[in-house]
């Protein structure tokens, strides 16, 4: 059964890069209970750099727990849900195979796949390895951005039901 393992919301952090102070929302922590999903994402989540993250076509980012498990084996250490900056950690959903326009019922919301993720340097900071961004791209396990077709609430344990491909 395909399901939501965790719903993750940003804990905003400040980084220094090339002498500049930069905020990021890539540090995502699992929420407790249901979270409302609106046209621009999860209630309480922050998408700092909306040039690249957020907006209607990138309201949410989903990543598969199976891919996190694969990365655990590659990196030789445990990785928590939300580590890749995903809003939704899913199990039983091949997010890498999702095509633009695929629709899923997730809890009370309906979501549509838009684009695979192309990470920035902040993912390397989050993982603790500046070279990780290249490695992530080469692994072809990008996760998928999602558009909100129908707002609603979602929580860990919610079923993910494919609606259209």
C-alpha positions, 0 to 999 in steps of 0.5 A: 500500500502506498502511503505518506510516511511523514509530512515535513515542514521547514525549520528555517536555518541561516547559512553563510556562503561566499561571505553572504548570509543565506536563509534556507528551508531545506531542514524539514522536520516531521509534523505532528497530526494533519497539515493543511495543503493549500495551492502554495504548499503546506501550512506552516512551511517556508519556501525561502527562495521562490525563484527555484522552490515553491509557487504553484508548480512546485508547491510540494516536493515528494521523495520516496522512503525507498530512495532514502533507504538506498542513500543510507546504504550509499552513505553508510549512515541512517537518514531521517525523513525530510533529509532531502528537503521533501515535504512528503516522505512516501512509501510505495510510490515510485516518485522517480517514475512519476510523469508530469500530470500524474495525479494522486489522492494524498489524504484529502488533497489531490496532487499532480506531478510537475517536474523532477527536482534539480537540487542546489548547493543547499542540499550538499550543506544539508547532507554535510558534503558539498560534492553531494549535489553532483552525486545526487544528480548522477543517481537519478533519484530526483523526487518530484515536485507537485502542484495542488489540484485540490487542497485538503489535509494530509498526515503521516499514514495517509494513503496515496492513491494514483488517480491518473497517469 
